[in-house]
């Protein structure tokens, strides 16, 4: 990512309360110095405390996760083989977990109605499940701390087995499901709901069932995941969730029927600069170069008839007759973007291929970009990050069914997504799918469909991890950009110009994905500060087995 100018992004907590409650808060002399015990006597302050817990949720516009896959360029240390305990994927959120534990501990004797306290308890357990799940996805088992530690406690805690962590996470989610209301509306829109907890449970169980955590392919795990998925879909359907008709509107028509859980942004208030970061520099200020699609990603999208990309076509011909997800995600040379023609060819201007601040891959990312924002406004965008959506739960449930030997739900799920992407039904109304696919062929199709459906949503990296496919997909490979050259530089470019085409490597050397472990190492300072934390197998004489 090329950041033209560094700046600070200030995050202001949004307290979602009514006008009378706002007056009550502003009557406090100094909210920053309120004694802890007073918080639990005031439902307004309790709500504010809960709101702050959402600010620590790791689901957000994290562009680095895209770089660890074939979606875009970059990706150190994951893609250049330099992961070590000193240079790892760091996520160790025990300060946020302590805050969550404090809320759970205080709520039984706090002010407020039973319904109010049940909702906050459910939200807290949902958020704690997220925090632990994100650690387990990276490292396997971690220390389970379920109450705020006191000064008299032994604060040096050992790692729990991975299986214990999954049990703990799932128990939190089951508690959240029983405590949370169905669908958050009105002043509570955007907060955790019963449906969000059920959906997250599906995601957790699918990780537990997939090859990374389930090398013996225990079918009971797939069955449990499938059962949770069918239950979640039934609840979602009853509550009015479903696929939004227009794919590109999922992010701009906020909190629509496809959005199960989102991280809310709003200007003024809590904003994000991702909108500016993925734009061409000509329509951005201070930022550009994020999430630029590779040719590998561009070629992954189906044609309009549902077939895989026709490799006999020139790359420019491949811009035509693609599914709607391609046009909603990728900005290509000659496309109309922001009301003018967007060029990316060599020497086409500041946005051009390998210009100082131009595209490095020949493409730009369009997904979730609010074109109503000016260049100056893009750095403080209010576009939400959609963390969990209906299509993901639909596809995860279909994947579990396929692993149990039932391809029918997988056909049905992919057909729904392809119909929404305006792929033509074709023979047998299969939307380009091959009839009679066996389990292995359908598995590969599901994996490819997830790539294009969820590109740049911070899902692909964790999919590749859980499938044990990060190294097979990337190791020794080189990602590419599309270099286009005007064959007649003295003549102006027109819509009929046929450019000279070259595939250019965007990686300086073949990618290196370390295979000494399927799990990342715990950061060295954590181990140095706590002798009871044992390093993972495969990293510096580590003996902790993440598969236990």
C-alpha positions in Angstrom: 0.0 0.0 0.0 1.3 3.4 -0.9 0.4 6.0 1.7 1.2 9.4 0.3 1.0 11.3 3.5 0.8 9.9 7.1 -2.0 11.1 9.3 -3.7 10.2 12.5 -7.2 8.7 12.6 -9.0 9.6 15.7 -11.7 7.2 16.8 -14.6 8.7 18.7 -16.9 6.3 20.5 -20.5 6.6 19.4 -22.8 6.4 22.4 -26.1 5.2 21.0 -28.6 6.7 23.4 -31.6 9.0 23.2 -31.7 12.8 23.6 -32.7 12.7 27.3 -29.9 10.2 28.0 -27.4 12.5 26.2 -28.4 15.3 28.5 -27.9 13.0 31.5 -24.4 12.2 30.3 -23.4 15.8 29.7 -24.6 16.7 33.2 -21.7 14.6 34.6 -18.8 16.8 35.5 -16.0 14.6 34.1 -16.9 11.4 32.4 -13.2 10.4 32.2 -12.9 10.4 36.0 -16.1 8.6 37.0 -15.3 6.0 39.6 -15.8 2.4 38.3 -18.4 1.5 40.9 -20.6 4.4 39.7 -20.8 2.9 36.2 -22.8 0.0 37.4 -25.4 2.2 39.1 -26.3 4.1 35.9 -27.8 2.4 32.8 -26.5 5.2 30.6 -23.0 4.7 31.7 -23.4 0.9 31.4 -24.5 1.4 27.8 -21.5 3.6 27.1 -19.2 1.0 28.6 -20.8 -1.7 26.3 -20.4 0.6 23.3 -16.7 0.9 23.9 -16.3 -2.9 23.8 -17.4 -2.8 20.2 -14.5 -0.5 19.3 -12.1 -3.4 20.1 -13.7 -5.9 17.7 -11.0 -6.9 15.2 -13.4 -7.1 12.3 -12.7 -3.9 10.3 -11.2 -2.7 7.1 -7.8 -4.6 7.6 -6.2 -4.4 4.2 -3.2 -6.4 5.2 -5.2 -9.6 5.4 -5.9 -9.3 1.6 -2.1 -9.2 0.9 -1.6 -12.7 2.3 -3.6 -14.2 -0.5 -3.8 -14.1 -4.3 -6.2 -11.1 -4.2 -3.6 -8.4 -4.2 0.1 -7.7 -3.8 2.3 -7.5 -0.7 2.0 -9.7 2.3 5.2 -9.7 4.3 6.0 -11.6 6.5 3.4 -14.3 5.4 4.2 -14.3 1.7 8.0 -13.9 1.8 8.8 -16.6 4.4 10.0 -14.3 7.2 7.5 -15.3 9.9 9.3 -15.7 13.2 8.3 -15.1 16.9 9.7 -11.6 16.4 7.8 -11.0 13.2 4.4 -12.8 13.4 0.7 -12.1 13.1 0.2 -10.4 16.4 -3.2 -10.5 18.1 -3.3 -10.8 21.9 -6.4 -8.8 23.1 -6.4 -9.5 26.8 -7.0 -5.8 27.7 -10.3 -5.8 25.8 -11.1 -9.3 27.2 -10.6 -7.9 30.7 -13.1 -5.1 30.0 -15.6 -7.7 28.7 -15.0 -9.9 31.8 -15.6 -6.9 34.0 -18.9 -6.2 32.4 -20.1 -9.8 32.7 -19.0 -9.9 36.3 -20.7 -6.7 37.3 -24.0 -7.0 35.5 -25.8 -9.4 37.8 -25.8 -6.8 40.6 -25.9 -3.7 38.4 -28.7 -1.3 37.8 -31.3 -1.9 35.1 -34.1 -4.3 34.2 -33.4 -8.0 33.7 -34.0 -7.7 30.0 -31.5 -4.8 29.7 -28.8 -6.7 31.7 -29.5 -9.9 29.7 -28.9 -8.1 26.5 -25.7 -6.6 27.7 -24.5 -10.0 29.0 -25.3 -11.6 25.6 -23.5 -8.8 23.8 -20.5 -9.2 26.0 -20.3 -13.0 25.5 -20.7 -12.5 21.7 -17.8 -10.0 21.7 -15.7 -12.3 24.0 -16.2 -15.2 21.6 -15.0 -13.0 18.7 -11.8 -12.1 20.6 -10.9 -15.7 21.5 -11.8 -17.0 18.1 -9.5 -14.5 16.4 -6.6 -15.7 18.6 -7.3 -19.4 18.1 -7.4 -18.9 14.3 -3.9 -17.6 14.5 -2.2 -19.7 17.2 -4.5 -22.5 18.3 -5.0 -22.7 22.1 -4.6 -19.6 24.2 -5.1 -18.9 28.0 -8.8 -18.8 28.9 -9.4 -16.0 31.3 -13.1 -15.6 32.0 -13.0 -13.2 35.0 -11.1 -10.0 35.6 -7.9 -10.9 37.4 -7.2 -9.3 40.7 -3.9 -8.2 42.1 -3.8 -11.2 44.3 -4.3 -13.7 41.4 -1.6 -15.5 39.7 -1.5 -13.5 36.5 0.9 -15.9 34.8 -1.6 -18.2 33.1 -0.8 -21.2 30.9 -2.3 -21.9 27.4 -5.4 -24.0 27.3 -5.8 -26.7 24.8 -7.3 -25.7 21.4 -10.2 -28.0 22.0 -10.9 -26.3 25.3 -10.9 -22.9 23.6 -13.4 -24.0 21.0 -15.6 -25.4 23.8 -15.4 -22.1 25.7 -16.1 -20.0 22.5 -19.1 -22.1 21.7 -20.5 -21.9 25.2 -20.2 -18.1 25.1 -22.1 -18.1 21.8 -24.8 -20.5 23.1 -25.3 -18.2 26.1 -25.4 -15.2 23.7 -28.0 -16.9 21.5 -30.2 -17.5 24.6 -29.9 -14.0 25.9 -29.9 -11.7 22.9 -33.0 -10.4 21.2 -33.8 -11.4 17.6 -32.7 -8.6 15.3 -31.4 -5.3 16.6 -33.6 -2.3 15.6 -34.1 1.3 16.4 -31.5 2.7 18.8 -29.9 -0.8 19.0 -29.3 -1.3 15.3 -25.8 -2.6 14.7 -25.5 -4.3 18.1 -25.1 -8.0 18.4 -28.3 -10.0 18.0 -29.4 -13.6 18.3 -28.9 -14.0 14.5 -25.4 -12.7 14.7 -24.5 -15.1 17.5 -26.0 -18.0 15.5 -24.1 -17.0 12.4 -20.8 -16.6 14.2 -21.3 -20.1 15.7 -21.5 -21.5 12.2 -18.2 -19.8 11.3 -16.5 -21.1 14.4 -17.8 -24.7 13.9 -16.6 -24.6 10.3 -13.1 -23.8 11.4 -13.3 -26.6 13.9 -14.5 -29.1 11.2 -12.1 -28.0 8.4 -8.8 -29.8 7.7 -6.5 -27.5 9.7 -8.2 -28.3 13.0 -9.6 -31.6 11.8 -6.9 -33.6 10.1 -8.6 -36.9 10.8 -11.7 -35.6 9.0 -14.1 -36.4 11.9 -17.5 -36.3 10.2 -19.3 -35.5 13.4 -17.7 -32.1 13.3 -19.1 -31.5 9.8 -22.5 -32.7 11.0 -22.5 -30.3 13.9 -21.5 -27.4 11.7 -24.2 -28.3 9.1 -26.8 -28.5 11.9 -25.8 -25.1 13.2 -25.9 -23.7 9.7 -29.4 -25.0 8.9 -30.6 -23.7 12.3 -29.0 -20.3 11.6 -30.5 -20.0 8.1 -33.9 -20.9 9.4 -33.7 -18.2 12.0 -32.3 -15.7 9.5 -35.1 -16.4 7.0 -37.7 -16.1 9.7 -36.3 -12.8 10.8 -36.3 -11.3 7.3 -32.6 -11.8 6.3 -31.6 -12.9 2.8 -29.6 -12.1 -0.2 -29.8 -8.5 -1.3 -30.8 -8.2 -5.0 -28.0 -5.8 -5.9 -24.5 -7.1 -5.0 -22.8 -3.7 -5.1 -25.4 -2.2 -2.7 -24.5 -4.6 0.1 -22.0 -2.1 1.5 -23.6 1.2 0.5 -27.2 0.4 1.5 -26.2 0.0 5.1 -27.7 -2.6 7.5 -29.8 -4.1 4.7 -31.3 -7.6 4.9 -28.0 -9.4 4.0 -26.0 -7.7 6.8 -26.0 -9.9 9.9 -23.3 -8.0 11.8 -21.3 -5.0 10.8 -18.8 -2.6 12.4 -20.5 0.8 12.1 -18.7 3.9 10.8 -20.2 7.4 10.6 -19.0 10.8 9.8 -18.9 12.8 12.1 -17.8 10.2 14.6 -15.9 7.0 14.0 -14.6 7.1 10.4 -12.3 5.0 8.3 -9.8 5.9 5.5 -10.1 2.6 3.6 -12.3 4.4 1.0 -9.5 6.7 0.2 -6.8 4.0 0.3 -8.3 1.9 -2.4 -9.1 4.8 -4.8 -6.9 6.0 -7.6 -4.8 9.0 -6.5 -6.6 11.3 -8.9 -9.8 10.9 -6.8 -8.2 10.6 -3.4 -6.1 12.7 -1.1 -3.0 11.4 0.8 -3.8 7.7 0.2 -3.8 5.2 -2.6 -2.6 1.7 -3.6 -4.6 -0.5 -1.3 -6.3 -3.8 -2.4 -5.3 -3.5 -6.0 -6.6 -6.7 -7.6 -4.2 -9.1 -9.3 -4.8 -10.7 -12.7 -5.3 -14.0 -10.8 -8.2 -12.5 -9.0 -9.6 -10.9 -12.1 -9.5 -14.2 -13.9 -11.3 -16.1 -11.1 -14.6 -14.4 -11.8 -17.0 -16.4 -14.1 -18.2 -15.2 -17.5 -21.8 -14.1 -17.9 -22.8 -17.6 -18.8 -21.2 -19.0 -15.6 -18.3 -20.6 -17.4 -14.7 -20.1 -16.1 -12.9 -17.3 -17.9 -12.1 -18.1 -21.5 -8.3 -18.0 -21.6 -8.3 -17.8 -25.4 -9.6 -14.2 -25.1 -7.2 -11.3 -24.8 -7.1 -9.7 -21.4 -9.0 -6.7 -22.7 -11.7 -9.0 -24.2 -12.0 -10.5 -20.7 -13.4 -7.2 -19.4 -16.6 -8.0 -21.3 -19.4 -10.4 -20.4 -18.4 -11.1 -16.8 -20.7 -11.6 -13.8 -21.8 -8.6 -11.8 -19.4 -9.3 -8.9 -16.5 -8.6 -11.3 -17.9 -5.2 -12.2 -18.8 -4.5 -8.5 -15.3 -5.3 -7.3 -12.7 -4.5 -10.0 -11.9 -1.2 -11.8 -10.2 -1.9 -15.2 -8.7 0.1 -18.0 -11.3 2.1 -19.9 -14.1 1.7 -17.4 -16.4 4.5 -16.5 -15.6 5.3 -12.8 -16.5 8.4 -10.9 -18.3 9.7 -14.0 -15.2 9.7 -16.2 -13.1 7.1 -18.1 -10.6 5.5 -15.8 -7.4 4.6 -17.6 -4.7 2.4 -16.1 -2.4 1.8 -19.1 1.3 2.9 -19.0 1.8 6.7 -19.2 -2.0 7.3 -18.9 -1.4 9.8 -16.1 -1.1 9.8 -12.3 -3.3 6.7 -12.0 -1.4 4.8 -14.7 0.4 1.5 -14.5 3.5 1.8 -12.2 3.3 5.6 -12.2 4.7 7.0 -8.9 1.3 6.8 -7.3 -0.4 4.7 -9.9 -1.7 1.2 -9.9 0.8 -1.6 -9.4 -1.4 -4.3 -10.9 -3.3 -2.5 -13.6 -6.5 -2.5 -11.6 -8.2 -0.8 -8.7 -10.6 -2.1 -6.1 -14.2 -0.8 -6.4 -16.0 -2.9 -3.7 -17.6 -0.8 -1.0 -16.2 2.5 -2.3 -18.7 5.4 -1.8 -18.5 7.4 -5.1 -20.7 10.1 -3.6 -17.7 11.2 -1.4 -15.3 13.7 -2.8 -11.5 13.1 -2.8 -11.2 15.2 0.3 -14.0 13.4 2.1 -12.9 9.8 1.3 -10.3 9.8 4.1 -13.1 10.1 6.7 -15.6 7.6 5.2 -18.6 6.3 7.0 -19.0 3.1 5.0 -19.6 0.2 7.4 -17.4 -3.0 7.5 -19.8 -5.9 6.9 -18.3 -8.6 9.2 -20.9 -11.3 8.7 -23.4 -11.5 5.9 -26.1 -14.0 4.8 -24.2 -15.2 1.7 -21.3 -16.4 4.0 -23.6 -18.5 6.2 -25.4 -19.9 3.1 -22.1 -21.0 1.6 -20.6 -22.3 4.8 -23.7 -24.5 5.3 -23.5 -25.7 1.7 -19.8 -26.5 2.2 -20.6 -28.6 5.3 -23.3 -30.5 3.4 -20.9 -31.3 0.6 -18.3 -32.6 3.1 -21.1 -34.9 4.4 -21.6 -36.2 0.8 -24.6 -34.1 -0.1 -23.9 -31.8 -3.1 -27.5 -30.7 -3.5 -27.3 -27.8 -1.0 -24.1 -26.7 -2.5 -25.6 -26.5 -6.0 -28.6 -24.6 -4.6 -26.4 -22.1 -2.7 -24.0 -21.3 -5.6 -27.0 -21.0 -8.0 -28.5 -18.4 -5.7 -25.3 -16.4 -5.6 -24.9 -16.6 -9.4 -28.4 -15.6 -10.1 -27.9 -12.5 -7.9 -24.7 -11.9 -10.0 -26.8 -11.8 -13.1 -25.3 -15.0 -14.6 -27.6 -16.5 -17.2 -29.5 -19.7 -16.0 -28.3 -21.7 -19.0 -29.0 -25.5 -19.5 -30.8 -27.1 -16.6 -30.9 -23.7 -14.8 -27.5 -24.6 -13.4 -26.0 -21.1 -14.0 -22.9 -22.5 -15.6 -22.2 -25.2 -13.1 -21.2 -28.6 -14.3 -24.0 -31.2 -13.6 -23.3 -34.2 -11.5 -20.2 -32.9 -9.7 -18.7 -35.3 -7.2 -17.6 -34.2 -3.7 -14.0 -33.2 -4.6 -15.1 -31.3 -7.7 -17.8 -29.5 -5.8 -15.3 -28.7 -3.0 -13.0 -27.0 -5.5 -15.9 -25.1 -7.0 -17.1 -23.9 -3.5 -13.6 -22.7 -2.8 -13.3 -20.7 -6.0 -16.8 -19.3 -5.6 -16.0 -18.1 -2.1 -12.9 -16.3 -3.5 -15.0 -14.2 -5.9 -18.0 -13.7 -3.7 -16.0 -12.5 -0.7 -13.0 -10.8 -2.3 -11.5 -8.1 -0.2 -13.7 -8.9 2.8 -10.9 -10.3 4.9 -12.3 -13.8 4.5 -10.0 -15.5 1.9 -6.9 -15.7 4.1 -8.7 -17.5 6.9 -10.4 -19.8 4.3 -7.0 -20.8 2.9 -5.8 -21.4 6.4 -8.7 -23.6 7.5 -8.5 -25.6 4.3 -4.7 -26.1 4.7 -4.4 -24.5 1.2 -2.3 -21.4 1.9 1.0 -23.0 0.9 -0.5 -25.1 -2.0 -2.2 -22.0 -3.4 0.7 -19.5 -3.1 4.0 -21.2 -2.4 6.4 -20.8 -5.3 3.9 -18.8 -7.3 4.1 -15.2 -8.6 1.1 -12.9 -8.7 0.7 -10.8 -11.8 -0.5 -7.4 -12.9 -1.8 -6.4 -16.4 0.5 -4.0 -18.2 -1.2 -2.2 -21.1 0.7 0.0 -23.6 -0.8 2.3 -26.1 0.6 1.1 -29.5 0.4 4.6 -31.0 1.5 7.0 -28.3 1.1 9.9 -30.7 -2.5 9.2 -31.1 -5.2 9.7 -28.4 -6.7 6.6 -26.9 -10.3 5.8 -27.9 -12.7 3.1 -26.8 -11.6 1.0 -29.8 -7.9 1.2 -29.0 -6.3 -2.2 -28.8 -3.5 -2.1 -26.3 -0.3 -4.2 -26.2 -0.6 -6.6 -23.3 2.0 -8.0 -21.0 1.5 -9.9 -17.7 4.0 -8.4 -15.2 5.0 -10.0 -11.9 3.9 -8.0 -8.9 6.2 -10.1 -6.7 10.0 -9.6 -6.9 10.5 -13.3 -6.3 8.3 -16.4 -6.0 6.2 -16.4 -2.9 7.4 -18.4 0.1 4.9 -19.8 2.5 6.6 -21.5 5.5 5.4 -25.1 6.0 7.0 -25.8 9.4 3.6 -25.2 11.0 0.0 -24.5 10.1 -0.2 -22.1 13.0 1.6 -18.9 13.7 4.1 -18.4 16.5 3.2 -16.5 19.7 5.1 -13.2 19.8 8.4 -13.4 21.7 7.7 -10.7 24.3 4.6 -12.5 25.4 6.7 -15.7 26.1 9.5 -13.7 27.8 6.9 -12.0 30.1 5.2 -15.2 31.0 7.3 -18.4 31.3 4.1 -20.5 31.3 3.3 -19.6 27.7 4.8 -22.4 25.6 5.6 -21.7 21.9 3.8 -23.7 19.1 5.4 -26.8 17.6 7.5 -25.9 14.6 8.8 -22.6 16.0 12.0 -22.4 18.0 11.8 -25.6 19.9 8.1 -25.0 20.8 6.3 -28.0 22.3 2.6 -26.7 22.3 0.5 -28.8 20.0 -2.3 -26.6 18.5 -4.2 -29.8 17.4 -5.0 -31.0 20.9 
